[in-house]
């Protein structure tokens, strides 16, 4: 039986508040325990090469948060009874909760969990400082006073000896294929890299995080290599085969490391005692990477959302430019807008989705949910879902306000009295240059490289069982590292759900002259031979694309991918470029 706020004695009220706060601290602890339990299975999955279990664990871990928040909301409603939405009571619980977690590591995670419970309880629009911790007041790294646990290796005159120590310390349940060969090639790789960047000062030390990071079929040791006056990221990728473990690649520059920790990749499995320490370390080798994305790629997606909210509203306080319609072609399904001085795009579903699109709102939501849980293979942008966000009306350009009023009235509300716009639902993504605009404005070599990487993006998506549906260049973007990423999900589907067909041969000359297909076309029929006629390549980018990816325009290629997927073969889209770094194994 719940204790009523109006009848309980002061001492009883204090005890009751303590019980409620303790219940919520316990709820997050239960979630975190289960999160780490799943994460700790990653080394076993890697050792046994059980990639299906690895993907199953990844999806299960993503789903944990909402499940535990829902349980916590139900428990609090039962405990509070008629006071479940009493803000004064929740304000007291919040203060007690803050005191209970004061000395815990990563206490911002607890606060974010508390906010999730109260926002779901009250349906909060914007921020309610009385019953939630205000994200703009939080700095998750401010309380990090300790450093992540690392191993430090000093160069005593031989890089071979240094890397022999590394491989001795970092051992897996499967043996190395040839550890002696690997130490030699690691040393050669470091020397070659230092020479390529004009660094003549010798390596003095190597510092590696003790926690191994697992992602898809690879294990990674993450660290930094340095000498007097210089420092570089240092990452080793390990692959496990039926012959044993070997080193698949080495990454020693910010660009390669950033691609690995990209907002387009699936989350790492890394069992960290104090995530904030790891973020501080990663920030030292990835200075341009937003903190929000580092939390997210470490699997702490809700904390990543909290950090993105904080980054956004801190930026709003320091800027005065207006939200405007995003660059690129106007979407039929989504309204896309951006703040030019802040590197993200905001997307919300239109009230009415016009012809020729035949999708509905729930289907679009389902596509984004699929991407959230799927292997993004470095080619699908991570879209963060936000609800009931408030912004000042004065920060919106008139043309964008008109579009919002006309095309999103059911999910966008104007509070003229307070001068605010409330968005019931939207997605926030990293901003990229639309591929069609990039090809028009870039020098020919860059445009050709982008056209080739566009083809590689299609391949990478295909091997992870994703067909974009709409392959138009405007639906792809280019990152600051020149990688082509797909970001329009309303027609996305599984490769295995499509029927890839060869174009039938016309029987009569009249058939070829018809404006419409003279043969039957089913809902899931796709004709790869026709792809190129819809792509606005110029002569040079077209030739570059065809030279590298002509087979993608054949139904046979797609049917072969389907066959391999259906037979359970593990096809890979790696986060590093094999042609850019030495890849080695023994034999």
C-alpha positions in Angstrom: 0.0 0.0 0.0 1.4 3.4 -0.9 1.8 6.2 1.6 -0.3 9.3 0.7 1.5 12.6 0.6 -1.4 14.3 2.4 -1.7 11.9 5.4 1.9 10.7 6.1 3.8 12.2 9.1 7.0 14.2 8.2 9.2 11.3 9.4 7.2 8.8 7.3 7.4 11.1 4.3 11.2 11.3 4.6 11.4 7.5 4.8 9.1 7.1 1.9 11.1 9.5 -0.3 14.2 7.6 0.7 12.6 4.3 -0.3 11.5 5.7 -3.7 15.0 7.2 -4.4 16.6 3.9 -3.4 14.2 2.0 -5.6 15.3 4.1 -8.7 19.0 3.7 -7.8 18.5 0.0 -7.6 16.6 0.0 -10.9 19.5 1.5 -12.8 21.9 -0.8 -11.1 19.9 -3.8 -12.3 19.9 -2.4 -15.8 23.7 -1.7 -15.7 24.4 -5.2 -14.3 22.5 -6.8 -17.2 24.1 -4.5 -19.7 27.6 -5.5 -18.5 26.6 -9.2 -18.3 25.7 -9.2 -22.0 28.9 -7.2 -22.8 31.1 -9.8 -21.0 29.9 -12.5 -23.4 31.8 -10.7 -26.3 35.2 -12.4 -25.7 33.5 -15.8 -25.7 31.7 -15.0 -28.9 34.9 -13.9 -30.5 36.8 -17.0 -29.3 34.1 -19.4 -30.6 33.5 -17.3 -33.8 29.8 -17.3 -32.9 28.9 -14.2 -34.9 25.1 -14.9 -34.8 25.3 -14.9 -31.0 27.3 -11.7 -31.1 24.6 -10.0 -33.2 21.9 -11.4 -31.0 23.7 -10.0 -27.9 24.0 -6.6 -29.6 20.3 -6.3 -30.3 19.4 -7.6 -26.8 21.6 -5.0 -25.2 20.1 -2.2 -27.2 16.6 -3.2 -26.1 17.5 -3.4 -22.4 17.2 0.3 -21.6 13.5 0.8 -22.5 12.6 -2.4 -20.9 14.2 -1.4 -17.5 12.7 2.1 -17.7 9.2 0.7 -18.3 9.6 -1.6 -15.3 10.9 1.3 -13.2 7.9 3.5 -14.2 5.4 0.8 -13.3 7.1 0.2 -9.9 7.0 3.9 -9.1 3.4 4.2 -10.2 2.5 1.3 -7.9 4.5 2.7 -5.0 3.3 6.3 -5.3 -0.3 5.5 -6.1 -2.4 8.7 -6.4 0.8 10.7 -6.0 2.4 9.2 -9.1 2.3 12.6 -10.9 2.8 14.8 -7.9 5.7 17.1 -8.9 6.5 18.2 -5.3 7.0 14.6 -4.3 9.1 13.8 -7.3 11.2 16.9 -6.6 12.0 15.5 -3.2 12.8 12.1 -4.7 15.2 13.8 -7.2 17.2 15.5 -4.4 17.5 12.3 -2.4 18.4 10.3 -5.5 21.2 12.8 -6.3 22.6 12.3 -2.8 22.5 8.5 -3.1 24.6 8.5 -6.3 27.0 11.3 -5.5 30.0 9.0 -5.1 29.2 6.5 -7.9 31.2 6.3 -11.1 29.4 7.5 -14.2 26.7 9.0 -12.0 25.4 10.9 -15.1 24.1 7.6 -16.4 21.9 7.3 -13.2 20.6 10.9 -13.8 19.8 10.1 -17.4 17.9 7.0 -16.2 16.0 9.1 -13.6 15.1 11.6 -16.4 13.8 8.8 -18.6 11.5 7.6 -15.8 10.1 11.1 -15.0 9.7 12.1 -18.7 7.8 9.0 -19.3 5.7 9.5 -16.2 4.9 13.2 -16.9 5.1 13.3 -20.7 7.4 16.3 -20.3 7.7 18.7 -23.2 11.1 20.5 -23.1 12.7 20.4 -19.7 11.1 20.4 -16.2 13.9 21.2 -13.8 11.8 20.3 -10.8 11.5 16.6 -11.7 14.5 16.0 -13.9 18.2 16.7 -14.0 18.7 19.5 -16.5 21.0 18.1 -19.2 22.6 21.5 -20.0 23.8 21.7 -16.4 25.6 18.4 -16.6 29.1 17.7 -17.7 29.7 14.0 -17.7 33.5 14.4 -17.8 33.7 17.0 -15.1 33.6 14.4 -12.3 36.2 12.2 -14.0 39.2 12.5 -11.7 40.9 9.2 -12.5 42.4 7.7 -15.6 41.3 4.6 -17.6 43.4 1.5 -16.8 46.1 1.2 -19.4 49.3 -0.8 -20.1 52.4 1.3 -20.9 55.2 -0.1 -23.0 58.5 1.8 -23.2 60.7 1.5 -26.3 64.1 0.3 -25.0 65.7 0.3 -28.4 63.7 -2.4 -30.2 60.1 -2.1 -31.5 60.1 -5.8 -32.0 60.7 -6.4 -28.3 58.0 -3.8 -27.5 55.4 -5.5 -29.6 56.4 -8.9 -28.3 55.4 -7.6 -24.9 52.1 -6.3 -26.3 51.1 -9.7 -27.8 52.2 -11.5 -24.6 49.9 -9.3 -22.6 46.9 -9.3 -25.0 46.1 -12.9 -25.5 42.8 -14.5 -26.6 41.3 -17.9 -25.9 42.5 -18.9 -29.4 46.3 -18.8 -30.0 48.0 -16.5 -32.4 48.7 -17.9 -35.8 52.3 -16.6 -35.7 53.1 -14.2 -32.9 56.8 -13.8 -33.9 55.8 -12.8 -37.5 53.2 -10.4 -36.1 55.7 -8.6 -33.9 58.0 -8.0 -36.8 55.3 -6.7 -39.1 53.9 -4.5 -36.3 57.3 -2.9 -36.0 57.6 -2.5 -39.7 54.2 -0.9 -39.9 55.1 1.7 -37.3 58.3 2.6 -39.0 56.6 2.9 -42.4 53.8 5.1 -40.9 56.3 7.4 -39.2 58.2 7.7 -42.4 55.1 8.5 -44.4 54.2 11.4 -42.2 57.7 12.7 -42.0 58.2 11.9 -38.3 61.9 11.1 -37.7 61.8 11.2 -33.9 61.7 7.7 -32.5 58.8 6.1 -30.7 59.3 6.4 -27.0 56.2 4.6 -25.6 53.0 2.9 -26.4 49.9 3.2 -24.1 47.0 0.7 -24.6 43.7 0.4 -22.8 43.5 -2.9 -20.9 39.9 -3.4 -22.0 39.6 -5.1 -25.4 36.9 -3.7 -27.7 34.7 -6.1 -29.7 32.7 -5.1 -32.7 31.1 -7.5 -35.3 33.8 -10.1 -36.1 36.8 -8.2 -34.9 38.6 -7.4 -31.6 40.4 -4.2 -31.1 43.2 -3.0 -28.8 42.9 0.8 -28.5 45.7 3.2 -27.5 48.2 5.9 -28.5 51.8 5.8 -29.6 54.1 8.7 -28.9 57.6 10.2 -29.0 59.1 13.5 -27.9 56.6 16.2 -29.1 54.2 13.9 -31.0 51.4 11.5 -30.4 49.2 9.4 -32.7 46.3 7.0 -32.3 47.3 3.3 -32.3 44.7 0.6 -32.9 45.2 -3.1 -33.7 42.4 -5.1 -35.3 42.5 -8.8 -34.6 40.7 -11.5 -36.6 39.9 -15.0 -35.3 39.9 -17.9 -37.9 39.9 -21.6 -37.7 43.7 -21.4 -37.7 43.8 -19.0 -34.8 44.1 -15.2 -34.2 46.1 -12.9 -36.4 46.4 -9.1 -36.8 44.2 -7.9 -39.6 45.2 -4.2 -39.7 46.8 -1.4 -37.8 45.4 2.2 -37.6 47.7 5.0 -36.7 46.0 8.2 -37.8 43.0 10.2 -36.6 41.0 9.7 -39.8 41.2 5.9 -39.6 40.5 5.8 -35.9 37.5 8.2 -36.4 36.1 5.9 -39.1 36.3 3.0 -36.6 34.5 5.0 -33.9 32.0 6.4 -36.5 28.4 7.4 -36.0 27.7 5.0 -38.9 28.9 1.8 -37.1 27.4 -0.6 -34.6 28.2 -0.2 -31.0 31.3 -1.7 -29.4 31.1 -4.4 -26.8 33.7 -3.2 -24.2 33.3 -4.0 -20.5 34.4 -0.7 -18.8 34.2 -0.1 -15.1 34.1 3.6 -15.6 32.9 4.7 -19.1 33.8 8.4 -18.5 37.5 7.5 -18.1 37.4 5.7 -21.5 35.7 8.7 -23.1 38.4 11.0 -21.8 41.1 8.7 -23.2 39.4 8.3 -26.6 38.9 12.1 -26.8 42.7 12.4 -26.6 43.2 10.5 -29.8 39.9 11.7 -31.5 39.8 15.4 -30.6 37.2 16.3 -33.2 34.8 13.5 -32.2 31.8 14.8 -30.2 31.5 13.4 -26.7 27.9 12.4 -27.5 29.1 10.1 -30.3 31.8 8.5 -28.1 29.2 7.6 -25.5 26.9 6.3 -28.1 29.4 4.1 -29.9 30.4 2.6 -26.6 26.8 1.3 -26.3 25.5 4.0 -24.0 23.0 5.3 -26.5 20.8 7.1 -24.0 23.8 9.0 -22.5 24.8 9.8 -26.0 21.4 11.4 -26.5 21.7 13.4 -23.3 25.1 14.7 -24.4 23.8 15.6 -27.9 21.0 17.6 -26.2 23.5 19.3 -24.0 25.8 20.1 -26.9 22.9 21.5 -28.9 21.5 23.8 -26.3 24.9 25.0 -25.2 25.5 25.9 -28.8 22.1 27.7 -29.1 23.2 29.9 -26.2 26.4 30.8 -27.9 25.0 31.4 -31.4 22.4 33.5 -33.2 21.9 31.9 -36.6 18.6 30.5 -37.6 17.3 27.0 -38.2 16.8 26.7 -42.0 15.8 24.0 -44.5 18.7 21.6 -45.0 20.7 21.7 -48.3 19.7 19.2 -50.9 16.5 18.1 -52.7 13.2 18.5 -50.7 12.2 15.1 -49.3 8.7 13.7 -49.9 8.7 11.8 -46.6 10.8 13.9 -44.2 11.1 17.6 -43.5 14.8 18.2 -43.0 16.3 21.3 -41.4 19.5 22.3 -39.8 21.3 25.0 -37.8 24.2 26.1 -40.1 26.6 26.6 -37.3 26.0 23.2 -35.7 26.8 19.9 -37.5 23.5 18.0 -37.3 20.3 17.6 -39.3 16.8 17.4 -37.8 14.3 15.2 -39.5 10.5 14.8 -38.9 7.9 12.9 -40.8 5.5 14.9 -42.9 1.8 14.7 -42.1 1.0 13.6 -45.6 3.4 11.6 -47.7 2.5 12.3 -51.4 2.6 10.1 -54.5 4.7 8.3 -55.7 5.6 7.3 -52.2 3.3 4.7 -50.8 4.5 4.5 -47.2 2.8 5.5 -44.0 4.2 7.0 -40.8 4.4 3.7 -38.9 6.3 2.1 -41.6 8.9 4.9 -41.6 9.2 4.6 -37.8 9.8 0.9 -38.2 12.5 1.5 -40.8 14.4 3.7 -38.3 14.0 1.1 -35.6 15.4 -1.5 -37.9 18.5 0.6 -38.6 19.0 1.3 -34.8 19.3 -2.4 -34.1 20.9 -3.6 -37.4 24.6 -3.8 -38.4 25.1 -0.4 -39.8 28.4 -1.5 -41.5 29.7 2.0 -41.6 27.2 3.0 -44.2 24.0 3.8 -42.3 23.8 7.0 -40.2 22.9 6.6 -36.5 19.6 8.6 -36.1 18.8 9.6 -32.5 15.1 9.7 -31.7 13.9 12.7 -29.6 10.4 13.4 -28.3 8.8 16.7 -27.1 11.7 19.0 -27.7 11.2 22.8 -27.4 13.0 25.5 -29.4 12.5 29.3 -29.5 10.3 30.3 -32.4 12.6 33.3 -33.1 15.4 31.0 -34.1 13.5 29.6 -37.1 13.7 31.1 -40.6 10.3 32.2 -42.0 10.4 29.7 -44.9 11.0 26.8 -42.5 8.2 28.0 -40.2 5.8 28.0 -43.1 6.8 24.4 -44.1 6.4 23.2 -40.5 2.9 24.8 -40.2 1.7 23.4 -43.6 3.2 20.0 -43.6 3.8 18.9 -39.9 0.9 20.4 -38.0 0.0 17.1 -36.3 3.5 16.8 -34.6 4.7 20.4 -34.3 2.9 22.8 -31.9 3.4 26.5 -31.7 3.2 28.1 -28.2 2.9 31.8 -29.2 2.5 32.9 -25.6 5.9 31.5 -24.6 7.5 32.0 -28.0 8.3 28.3 -28.4 7.9 25.4 -30.9 7.3 21.9 -29.5 8.3 18.9 -31.6 6.5 15.8 -30.6 8.9 13.6 -32.4 12.0 14.0 -34.5 15.4 12.5 -35.4 18.8 14.1 -35.1 21.6 12.9 -37.3 25.1 14.1 -38.2 25.1 16.5 -41.1 26.8 15.5 -44.3 27.0 16.9 -47.8 24.4 15.3 -50.1 26.2 13.2 -52.6 24.5 14.8 -55.6 25.7 18.2 -54.5 29.2 16.9 -53.6 29.7 15.5 -57.1 28.7 18.8 -58.7 30.9 21.0 -56.6 34.0 18.8 -56.1 37.2 18.6 -58.2 37.1 15.7 -60.6 39.4 13.4 -58.6 37.3 13.8 -55.4 34.1 13.3 -57.4 35.4 10.1 -58.9 36.5 8.8 -55.5 33.0 9.6 -54.2 31.4 7.8 -57.1 33.5 4.7 -56.4 32.8 4.8 -52.7 29.1 5.2 -53.5 29.3 1.8 -55.2 31.2 0.4 -52.2 28.5 1.7 -49.9 25.9 -0.3 -51.9 28.1 -3.4 -51.6 28.7 -2.9 -47.9 25.0 -2.5 -47.3 24.1 -5.6 -49.4 26.4 -7.9 -47.5 24.7 -6.9 -44.2 21.3 -7.7 -45.9 20.3 -4.1 -46.5 18.9 -2.8 -49.8 18.5 1.0 -49.8 15.4 0.8 -52.0 16.0 4.3 -53.4 19.5 4.5 -54.8 19.3 8.1 -56.0 22.4 10.1 -55.2 20.4 12.6 -53.1 19.7 9.9 -50.5 23.4 9.5 -49.8 25.8 11.9 -48.0 29.6 12.4 -47.8 31.4 12.7 -44.5 34.4 14.9 -43.7 36.5 11.8 -44.3 35.1 11.3 -47.8 33.0 8.3 -47.0 29.6 7.9 -48.6 26.7 7.1 -46.2 23.1 6.3 -46.8 20.6 8.3 -44.8 17.1 8.0 -46.4 15.4 5.0 -44.8 11.8 5.2 -45.9 12.2 2.5 -48.7 15.0 0.5 -47.0 14.4 -3.3 -46.8 16.3 -6.6 -46.5 18.1 -7.9 -49.6 16.6 -11.3 -48.9 13.1 -9.9 -49.3 13.7 -8.6 -52.8 13.3 -10.5 -56.2 16.2 -9.3 -58.4 15.2 -9.8 -62.0 16.9 -9.6 -65.4 15.3 -7.3 -67.8 13.1 -9.3 -70.2 13.9 -9.1 -73.8 11.3 -7.2 -75.9 9.4 -9.4 -78.3 8.2 -6.6 -80.5 9.5 -3.2 -81.4 6.4 -1.6 -80.1 7.2 -3.0 -76.6 10.4 -1.0 -76.5 8.6 2.2 -77.4 6.1 2.0 -74.6 6.4 4.5 -71.7 5.4 1.8 -69.2 6.7 -1.7 -68.6 5.1 -4.2 -71.1 5.8 -7.0 -68.6 4.5 -7.8 -65.1 6.4 -6.1 -62.3 5.7 -7.3 -58.7 5.9 -5.1 -55.6 9.3 -6.6 -54.6 10.7 -6.8 -58.1 14.0 -4.9 -58.7 15.9 -4.7 -62.0 19.5 -3.8 -61.3 20.2 -3.2 -65.0 18.1 0.0 -64.8 19.9 1.5 -61.8 22.3 3.6 -63.8 19.7 5.5 -65.8 18.4 7.1 -62.6 21.8 8.2 -61.3 22.9 11.7 -62.3 26.6 10.9 -62.9 28.5 12.9 -65.4 30.7 11.1 -68.0 33.8 10.9 -65.7 32.0 9.8 -62.5 30.0 7.3 -64.5 33.1 5.7 -66.0 34.8 5.6 -62.5 31.7 3.9 -61.0 31.4 1.3 -63.8 35.1 0.5 -63.8 34.8 -0.5 -60.1 31.3 -1.7 -59.7 29.7 -2.7 -63.0 28.6 -6.1 -61.5 26.3 -4.3 -59.0 24.2 -3.5 -62.0 23.5 -7.2 -62.7 20.8 -9.3 -61.1 23.3 -12.2 -60.9 25.4 -10.3 -58.4 22.5 -9.6 -56.1 21.2 -13.2 -56.3 24.6 -14.5 -55.3 24.6 -12.2 -52.3 21.1 -13.4 -51.4 22.3 -17.1 -51.7 25.2 -16.5 -49.4 23.1 -14.6 -46.8 20.4 -17.3 -46.8 23.0 -20.0 -46.3 24.1 -18.2 -43.2 27.5 -17.0 -44.5 29.1 -14.2 -42.5 29.8 -11.4 -45.0 31.8 -8.5 -43.8 32.0 -4.7 -44.3 35.2 -3.7 -42.4 35.7 -0.3 -40.8 39.1 0.1 -42.3 40.4 0.2 -45.9 42.5 -2.8 -46.8 44.2 -1.0 -49.6 45.4 1.9 -47.4 47.3 -0.2 -44.8 49.3 -3.3 -44.8 47.3 -6.3 -43.9 49.1 -9.4 -42.9 48.8 -12.9 -41.6 51.2 -15.9 -41.8 50.3 -17.8 -44.9 
